[in-house]
Amino acid sequence: MSGERPDLAPYATRSTDSRGRKHPELFKDDRPHFERDRDRIIHSTAFRRLEYKTQVFVNHEGDYYRTRLTHTLEVAQISKGIARRLNLNEDLAESIALAHDLGHTPFGHTGEETLAFLMREWGGFEHNLQSLRIVEELEERYPDFLGLNLTWETREGLVKRSISQQGIPRTIPAEFSPEEAPSLEAQIIELADEIAYNNHDIDDGLEAGYLEEEELVAEVDLWMEMRDLVLRKHPAIEGKRLKYQTISHLIGYLIQDLVEHTRKMIKERGIETLQDVRRAGVNIVSFSPETRARNEVLKGFLQRKLYKHYKMERMRLKAKRVVQRLFEAYINQPTLLPLRHQRRTLQEPLQRVVCDYIAGMTDRFAIEEYKKLFDPEERV
């Protein structure tokens, strides 16, 4: 095997030390393990479907707004940059980033919350575990096994990249040693995700007219500071150029703070090996306390002004109705499912099959399916 970076830090994750894959394979080339993971993820069906899944704005709202795919690419870009600066394994960070949202439903978090409620008596639903389910079972590409047969380290990163969501502890399968902290490459993803969505949601919110820049300047000191920095460099800049440059500087500021504080944490905690990382008990990759507090102000602003905007609430209401009615229709009449999904119900509970089917839908497919089932004038 070739291609491992020679300058990896001693606490980085190495392909040569991987815990391997579930199924033995004969490979056609000598790519490093995590590079192979990345390529398999990019060529997967679930990855392509991200193009038509909601990030914040439903796909048909306009061509400008981020989709789950463009968001994923931004997270991968940021993750690779952070990994490179910390001398970590870029291929592993990129693989986890590219796969981290494979399990997301149509209509973003509204779809996820609706499915979680509907599946509450049948094992629940959580998009990180669904991402794992996709790469382990639902992708069908290889003759000898289901899934993508990714390395243990990439799969671990999917379920352990963050400890909880909205204060609710996540379930980590025993296979992935819940008592251990994840690799530094996996720890990068959660904050790279946050950097990406905070900044592109500002962009999309301003473009949609749901956010006003005057309010950003007045209420979010991070935005005001970055904007003033851009104006000092380019006094004549205005309009969209000013917005784009402010966002660019804000991303750069957050990445720089994260890298510097993580280096400080590595030194203070005496991290010298990957096992030191796993035994640390806390995430080493983190913002400084000051920047974390300032970033919380930005997140709070977006929560109030964008995510709770009345037009967003209207979109959520419609999305919830689509997911709920599709679920109920398939449960009550399984013969509405495509034949291959009907066949799956012979091996798995109907509820899980229906959940998998809906979670894999794009926004537009879910809307079309809804029309076919409930609009008498729509062709089936």
Steps between C-alpha positions, in 0.01 A plus 500: 500500500632845406393861533508549879616853581850494653439801727205365701505589869563205738139530623352495148310195370697298246358280225768244572368463857133475403286245684386390155172421329221259587540299181833385350565629149753466221573856385589598144753763610700619802312815602519580873195373690343838574550622144312191383222580750473852362470376142234242590293765678514741204380228262215386725133548416432670833769761431347594163157540659634773729480736202122515537467493878428808711766680698282789621297600196292233325651413162232665288532836682784601268825398333722729710455336837716226647388143473610216723763418235655846473500520880681166516764621255558813708537291816749273322702800380517654848577163662789433264645845562488455878645146478787621282592778740495261796698234309211256526378252240320707236359195321327376816363845586373540144340155496307562821397847382374371166296225670381692806161596353428196282226400744317833491136496398324721247404843640799527734458482875120518470503171313734348758290616796181371338648157428646483852152561643334249268765235579503560878356153571713318240857594582484871421683689228819706514684610189850407620392141564315505168823605328663195657209281389541625143872424477462164678176362354294712262745574218506212250810517280719198569451129425605356836353734761248774569609858559830666409724298735671813634775489759423487872645850544272666243194324639600591855521864393142493372355401838747669736571834333285665768386376839146638498248692295290770667604363839383144424781239533552301184499123487841364401513132401725289726717413197633856506614511865260764641730556799780629277527845343499503119807571291602865452400465134146409609492780758572754226178423314250634754661844517571511126130425454413789732736742325353406164131523585524817708667685218307366205172548688591868539562517125178318409296691758619836370440393140146388584424823686432317827802667665594867501868594506425797724375257765810282459725802552300615803463162674796282401838646592688231305327613182560867575869436574556305177305754297706787641818307423394461136409867474840604635667290233262606221331834588299513178356148521122463530201280423550132432878531488498635854274213611714234337824641639354532849391135491843397371677687779264353760570144380873573510477645850313197637738252337804686632360509853410132491846398376684714754287392795519133399880521488487652849274218624729235350796650684321557832360146511825338396354339190776302331322196351162402361436305819555822698225658290261211567570503874462878536132481596419830325521632148840655437391679182322815619464876477649724766248590773475858373433400140257227608298762690506742206397223263206413727375857453507446123317168531238658724446777245447249219262299717282804572515679169534225240401156626193639682400734217132463424570389142734230629227388741262471205750286309545280807125451535469381140808277527373335817165426335666342195724269705226404745239419238744298289603299806140430601401403146781246461442353847127464445538364147847348439408408143549869418873446544721414200544123465859485621400674822203268540743208476716652775205478742547121497831547689449829686214674684267691271552822699878492447463430129260791463731724703799408280297566185380845609838601645662424165262722305601836359274799562355496151446121496315519833280782368432308176418184696266698723317636196474154342344355815270785602426714192224332294611684184865397527611202289634207705 
